[in-house]
Amino acid sequence: MPGEDRTLATFVLASIVNNYPQGQEVALQGSLVSICLEQLGDQNPLLRQWLAICLGRLWTNYDKARWCGVRDIAHEKLYNLLSDPVPEVRAAAVYALGTFISSVTERSEHANNIDHSIAMTLINTVSHDMSPLIRKELVVALQWMVLLFENSFLSVALQEEGRTSQALADVSMSPIMGMRRIASRDRLKILSPGSLFNPDGGIIPVTVANAEAFQSNSDRIKRVSSSSSISSLGHGQLSNLPNLSYGSIYMKLWHGLTTLDVDPHPSIRHMSHIITNHIRDQVKDSSVPKEVNDTKITSSLSLPPSPSGRPTFLAGESPPSTISATELHRLAASRSSHLTCRTRKTLPNTISEEENDINSGRKPLVTTQFVDWSCKYFAQPVMKFLQDNDVESSLHYEREWRYQRNSALRCEARDEQRKIATGKLESQVFSARCPNPPSVIQFHPYETYVAVAGKDAFSIWDWLSGCKLSYCPNHGSKASRITSLQFVNSHDVSLLLVGSDDGTVRLWNNYTLAQHGLEPGLVTAWQALADVQPVSRSLNAGAGSVMSWEQRAQNVIVTGDVRIIRIWDAESELKVQDIPTGADCCVTSISTDVSESSLIVAGCGDGSVRLFDRRLPPQEARIMTWREHSAWIVDVNLRSNPQGSGKAITGCVAGDVKFFDLRRNSSLATCETSQGMTAMAVHKAADTFACGSVNQYISVYNMEGSPLNTIKYHEGFMGPRIGPVSCLAFHPYRVSLAAGSMDSSISVYSIDPKR
C-alpha cells in the first residue's frame, strides 16, 4: 500500500491503543510491535514518525508490550531514528524510548541494564541536537530515570553539591587548621590533590615524605565527612542511599541533566530545572540544621546550609512538598513516604530492592504536547495544503512582489558598483547612538535595515529613515556577548541568526515589531559549539563564535574559540561534519564561497590563513595554509570569478592586507594600511574594501590597493571625530558602508548621491 495510506492506518492504531488497555492487549496479540518495527526504515518520514509514536503509545503502562519490544530489540531499532534527517521523526523516537523506560512495572537487573543503555544513548546522541523539539522530549524521557532511581540521583547530588562544602567545614574545624577563616582563593587549594595546608597558614606541596600524613588526614576528613552526612540527613535515610563511585552511570546522567539546565532554549531550561530541583530540593531540605533534641544528632558537626544561588522552581509549576528531618526519619520506616506529590514505597536499601518498585502510580514532573501537536496534522482540511501553492493567493502575490523588488534593487546596485571606481565613499546618510559600543553590524540585503549588536542585545535600525525599529536582549548567559549576526532567508520573510561567544546560536523572527509593541520571537536556539570558553582577547582565544550562513545550501558554519569548523544543516537540524582547523589558536574570521566549490577560508589568531575543501574527508579537508601575516587576522573574504578560480583578501591587526590566488602557495600582492587595524570589510561585488583603525578613522581602497578616500569625522563643519572603529560591514549589493565605534555611535556611508 502507499505510504500515505499506511500512515493513516498507523494513526488510527495509535489512537486505539492510546490510554485504552483493551486496545493495547488486542494490538499486542495482533503483533503490532513487530509490524511497526519492520517498517521503521520506510522512505515516508510521516510514516516513520507515526510508527514510533504508535509504539510509544502501545507500551505506555503496558509491561507485556514493553517486554515484547525487548525480545524484538525494539529500543536498538529505534536508535536508528535518532539520526533521522527529519526532526519530527527523531522527536518521535525519543518519545517512544522515554515511554519504553517508564513502562516497567516490576524492576529487574535486566530491565535496569536496558534502561541505563537507553538513557546513555539518548544523552550521547541527542543532548546537543539542533532542534529544541527533540531536546524537550529528551528531558521528558530522562525524568523517568530520575523518578525510578531516585536514591541513586540523591546520592549523586549529595556528592556533587556537598563535596566542597563538607570538605571546607571539616578542614576548617580540624586541629590542623584551627578556627582560621578560609579565604575564597584558598578553597580550591584545599581540595587540590597536590597540596597540603601548613599550620602557619601557607600551602605546602605533597611529597613522598608527607604523603603518608596527607593520606591519614584525608582518611580522617572522610570519616568526619561521613558523620556530618549522618548528622544532616538522619540515620534512616543515609543508610538507604547507595554508595556510588565517581563516573557511575547516574553521575553521567546527572551531568547531562545539569547541562540541560543551561540550555539556550528557555523552555528546555525550565523543564530541566524542574527535574533537577526535584532532587536538589530534597537534598536542601535534608541539609537544613535542626535542633539537637528534634533530630537526635550525636555529632557536634553539621553540614553547612546549601548555597542560596541554587535554581528554584519556575512560575507555573508546583514544587515538591517538604518535610522535617524528624518526619523524614519516621516516614522512612513506613510504607508511604511523601517527599514529593506522588506515592511511592520506602526508600530501598539497595538497587536490587528497588527493582520491585511499582511504577504505575508515578506521575510525570514534566510533559510536552508533541504527540498532540502531531495529531493536528490529520485535522487540517485538505484544501489547506493546496492553498500553499495557489497562484491566486495573497501569499503568492506578496512573494512575487518581494522577488521583483529584490531584482530591481540588484540592478540599481550594479550602477553604484560601477561608480565606486571614480567616486568616494564618504557621504554620511545615517548616524545614531547605541546603548552599548557595537561589536557587530550587519546590513539586510533588501530591506533598509541594519542590525547592530552590543554585549548581549541587538537592535534594528532603519538607516534610510533614521528610526530605531527594535531593541531585543538575546537572553544569553550574563557573561556572554554577541559576536555574530546573519540574516537568514533575506530574499523572502527573513530571520535573524545571532551567535554568542559561549557557543550558542539563536534564531529570531519578527525582529522589527517592537515599534508595534510586540517582542521578537525565538524560533530556535541550540549549542552550536560545546567547548567555547569566553575569555579576553588574546592569541589563543577571544574571537567568540564566528559564523557564516549559506543560503543556497541552508548551512550554518560555526567556529571561533575552538579547534574545529562545525557545519550544521538548518533543514534537517543536524550536524553535518566537524573539520579540524589544524591550528593551536582560535579562528577569528571565516568566509565561504557562494558558488558550488564548497571552499572555506579561515583566518586565525596566530596570523595564519587556512583554506578548506569540505568535499574531502575532514582530516584531509585543509588544502592550503598561508603564514604571511604576523598578527591576529581581522577579516578574510573569499571571492570567486567566472573563470572558476578564486582569490582571498585578508587583513591583520598589523595593518597589512594581502591578496591570495587560491591556486598558489604565496600572496599575489600586499597593501600596507595603518597599524592598529580593528575592523575590515570587503564588498562582495564592488572592487573595494575598507579598514577601520583604533586611531579613529576609516580608509577605503580599491582592489589594486590604491586608497580612494578616508573618513575621519562626522558630516558637518568641524564635526566631532569618530571613535575607535569597532566593526565594519558593507551592504551585500549597494555601495554602502556601516561602521560602529567604541563611543557607541553607528553610521552608514554611501557614494555622493549627486554623482
Disulfide bonds with the S-S distance in Angstrom:
none
